[in-house]
Amino acid sequence: MDFQTIRHDVSDGILTITLNRPEHLNSFTVTMAEELEHSFRAVNDDDSVRAVIVTGAVVRSAPAWTSAARATCSASTSNAGQAG
């Protein structure tokens, strides 16, 4: 199967699946779900695959809003439990 949204690489008994939509911050799609299912089923009966790693492609330049969202989330969780 040719994958559109993931990379499927087996090396030394390790399957590495890379979510490969960095331009969309590796957001999940129906196509990606189908490709992941196919990938997992393909190696399910393969005794040479001993481990599976799922990772995401590197996002080269994240939009500014992601940094702001992280800062806001970090600030709100660091203040959790404090009286306002």
N, C-alpha and C positions, 0 to 999 in steps of 0.2 A: 504494500500500500504506500502510495506517495502521501506524505503528511504535509498539510498546509500550515498548521498552527503549532506543531511540536517537532522536536528533533528526537529521534530514537537511536541511541548508540549503545551497542554491547561491546564491552572490552574487558578481558580478564574476569569474566563471570559477573560483571556488574552492568546492569542496564541503567543508563542515565537518560532520563526523559527531561527534555528542556522545553518549558513553555516558551514559545518563540513568537511572541507578539509584542516586542519591546516598544514599538511605536504606539501601542494601546495599553502600555503598562502591564502587559501580559494578562489582560482581563479575560475572563473565562467566557467561552462561547459554546453553542451546541456542537459546532464542528470540533472544537477542542475536546469536548466530552466524548464524542464518538471516536476520535483518534486515540485518546487515552484508553478507552475501553478496548479498542482493537490492539493497542500496544500491550496492555496487561494480559489480554487473552492469548496473544501470540507467544508470550514467554511463560505462561502458566504451567505448561507441561514440559518446559525446557529445563532439565536438571542442571545444565551448565550455567544457568543464571542463578546466582546465589543471593544477590541483593539488588534492590531497586532504589535509585535516587531520583527524586523529582525536584527540579530546580527551575529557576526562571532566567530567561535571557537578560543580559545587562541592559538597563535603560541608560543610554548614553547621556541624555540631558532631560531630566525630569522637568515638567512644567513648574513654574513658580508656585502654583497653588498647592502642590504636594508638600513643599517645604513649609508653607504657612499652615497647612492642615496638620502636619506632624508637630509643629511647634504648639499649636492650639491644643491638640490631643495630649501632648506631653505635659503642658501646663495644667490642664484640667485633671489629669490623673495624679500629678504630683501634689495637687491641692485636695485630693479626695479625702474625705473624713474630717476636714478642718471646718470649723464653724465659720459661716459667712458673714 
